[in-house]
Amino acid sequence: MSTFDISVVGPEDWPAISGLFEPKGPVENCWCTYFRMTAKERAACDPTERKDRLRGLVEAGERVGVLGFVDGVPAGWIGVGPRQGFPRLRGSRAAKPLPGDDPERIWSVVCLYVAREHRGRGMAKALIDGAVRWARDEKADAIEAYPEDDRDPVAGIDRSSFHGRVSTFQSCGFTVIEPRLQRRALVRKDLR
C-alpha cells in the first residue's frame, strides 16, 4: 500500500517541485506564479522567467506551499500562504474579502495540483489537510479557497482548473460561504 507524505516546502525541495511540474509548470506554464504577481508583472514574464521566479522563492527559503509525496515520489502540490502574499487576489472577484475580514489573518489556497497518475486516491484531501495544519501552526484565523463549484451535477466545471473542487474542500471541513463568479465559490475553514 502506498503512503502519503505531506510537508511544507523548504529550500531543498526545488528538485521535487521541478520534477512534479515539468514540462509545463503544470497549468499552462504557470509555475504557481499567477497569484504571486500583479497582472502587469505576469504579462512581462515568459514561462522560463516564471519558473525562475518560483525557484528563486523556494531556494531563498520562502515557504510557498505544501508538497505531497507517494512512496517518496513527488505527486501533488498546493500553493498556499498568507493572503497578503498574493497580490493578484486584491482585485479578484472570486477572492473578494468579506466585511470585517482582516486580510493579514487569513490564508489563501491559490493552487491545487495532483499528478495525473496519483489522482482519485486521496492526495488532494491530504494536501488540503496539510495546508490547514500549516496555517493553524502559523496562527491564522482562517484559511480559504476559491474552487470550482461542483455541487450542481448539471453545471459545467472547468476540469483543467487548478483551484480544486468545492466537494473536496467540504470533505476537509471547509464551509461554502457564497457562490462567486459563474462556477466558483468562496470556501473557508475557521482555525480559531
C-alpha positions in Angstrom: 0.0 0.0 0.0 1.3 3.5 -0.9 2.0 6.1 1.8 1.5 9.8 1.5 4.0 12.2 3.0 3.0 15.8 3.2 5.4 18.6 4.0 5.7 22.4 3.9 8.1 23.4 1.1 11.7 24.1 2.2 14.7 25.4 0.3 15.9 21.9 -0.5 12.6 21.0 -2.3 13.2 22.7 -5.6 14.2 19.4 -7.4 11.0 17.8 -6.3 8.9 20.7 -7.3 10.6 21.0 -10.7 10.2 17.2 -11.3 6.5 17.4 -10.4 5.8 20.5 -12.6 7.8 19.6 -15.7 7.4 20.0 -18.5 4.7 22.7 -18.4 4.6 24.1 -15.0 1.9 22.4 -14.5 -1.0 24.6 -15.7 -0.1 26.5 -18.9 3.4 27.1 -17.7 2.2 29.0 -14.6 4.7 27.6 -12.1 2.3 28.7 -9.3 3.1 32.4 -10.0 -0.3 33.6 -11.3 -1.4 34.9 -7.9 2.1 35.8 -6.7 2.4 38.7 -9.3 0.3 41.6 -10.4 -1.2 41.3 -13.9 1.4 43.7 -15.3 4.3 41.6 -13.8 2.9 38.4 -15.1 2.4 39.8 -18.6 6.1 40.7 -18.7 7.2 37.1 -17.8 7.6 34.2 -20.1 7.4 30.6 -18.8 11.1 30.4 -18.1 11.0 33.6 -16.1 8.0 32.3 -14.1 9.9 29.0 -13.4 13.0 31.0 -12.3 10.8 33.2 -10.1 9.4 30.3 -8.2 12.8 28.6 -8.0 14.2 31.8 -6.5 11.5 32.0 -3.9 11.9 28.3 -2.9 15.7 28.4 -2.8 15.6 31.6 -0.7 13.6 29.8 1.9 10.2 31.3 1.1 7.6 28.8 2.2 5.3 28.9 -0.8 3.2 25.8 -0.4 2.9 22.2 0.6 4.2 19.2 -1.3 2.8 15.7 -1.4 4.8 12.5 -2.0 3.7 9.0 -2.7 6.3 6.4 -1.7 8.9 9.2 -1.9 7.9 10.4 -5.4 6.5 14.0 -5.7 2.8 13.6 -6.5 1.0 16.8 -5.5 1.2 20.5 -4.7 -0.9 23.1 -3.0 0.0 26.8 -3.3 -0.9 28.4 0.0 0.1 31.1 2.3 -1.0 34.4 3.9 -3.5 36.2 1.7 -1.3 39.3 1.7 1.4 37.4 -0.2 -0.8 37.0 -3.3 -1.1 40.5 -5.0 -3.4 39.1 -7.7 -6.1 38.4 -5.1 -6.5 42.1 -4.3 -8.5 42.6 -7.5 -10.1 39.2 -7.7 -13.9 39.0 -7.7 -13.6 35.3 -6.6 -11.5 36.2 -3.6 -13.2 39.5 -2.6 -12.9 39.8 1.2 -15.9 39.7 3.4 -16.9 42.7 5.6 -14.8 42.6 8.8 -12.1 40.4 7.4 -8.5 41.1 8.5 -6.5 40.0 5.4 -3.4 39.7 7.5 -5.0 36.9 9.5 -6.4 34.9 6.5 -4.6 32.3 4.5 -5.5 31.5 0.9 -5.2 28.3 -1.2 -4.5 29.5 -4.7 -3.4 26.3 -6.5 -4.1 22.6 -6.1 -2.4 20.1 -8.4 -2.1 16.4 -8.3 -0.1 14.5 -10.9 -2.4 12.5 -13.2 -1.2 9.1 -12.1 -2.0 9.9 -8.5 -5.5 11.4 -8.9 -8.5 9.8 -7.3 -6.5 8.3 -4.4 -6.9 11.0 -1.7 -3.9 13.1 -2.4 -5.9 16.4 -2.9 -7.5 15.9 0.5 -4.1 15.1 2.1 -2.7 18.3 0.6 -5.6 20.4 1.8 -5.3 18.9 5.3 -1.5 19.7 5.3 -2.2 23.3 4.3 -4.8 23.6 7.1 -2.3 22.3 9.7 0.4 24.7 8.5 -2.0 27.7 8.6 -3.1 26.7 12.1 0.5 26.3 13.3 1.2 29.8 12.0 -1.8 31.2 14.0 -4.0 32.1 11.0 -7.6 32.9 11.9 -9.0 31.2 8.8 -8.0 29.5 5.6 -10.0 30.0 2.4 -10.0 28.8 -1.2 -11.9 29.7 -4.4 -12.6 26.3 -6.0 -14.8 25.2 -8.9 -18.4 24.7 -7.7 -19.2 21.1 -8.4 -22.3 20.9 -6.1 -24.7 21.0 -9.1 -24.2 17.9 -11.2 -25.5 19.5 -14.4 -23.3 22.6 -14.0 -20.3 22.6 -16.2 -17.0 22.9 -14.4 -13.5 23.5 -15.8 -11.9 20.1 -15.4 -8.4 21.6 -16.1 -8.9 24.2 -13.3 -6.1 24.4 -10.7 -8.5 25.7 -8.0 -9.8 22.4 -6.8 -13.5 21.4 -6.3 -15.9 22.6 -3.6 -16.8 19.0 -2.7 -13.1 18.2 -1.9 -12.8 21.2 0.3 -16.1 20.4 2.1 -14.7 16.9 2.8 -11.9 18.6 4.6 -14.2 20.7 6.8 -14.5 23.9 4.8 -17.8 25.7 4.6 -19.2 27.3 1.5 -19.5 31.0 2.3 -21.1 32.1 -1.0 -21.0 31.4 -4.7 -18.6 33.5 -6.7 -18.4 34.2 -10.4 -20.2 31.8 -12.7 -18.8 28.5 -11.5 -16.7 29.2 -8.4 -17.4 29.5 -4.7 -15.6 31.0 -1.7 -15.0 28.3 0.9 -13.5 28.9 4.3 -12.4 27.0 7.4 -12.2 28.8 10.7 -9.0 28.0 12.6 -9.6 29.9 15.8 
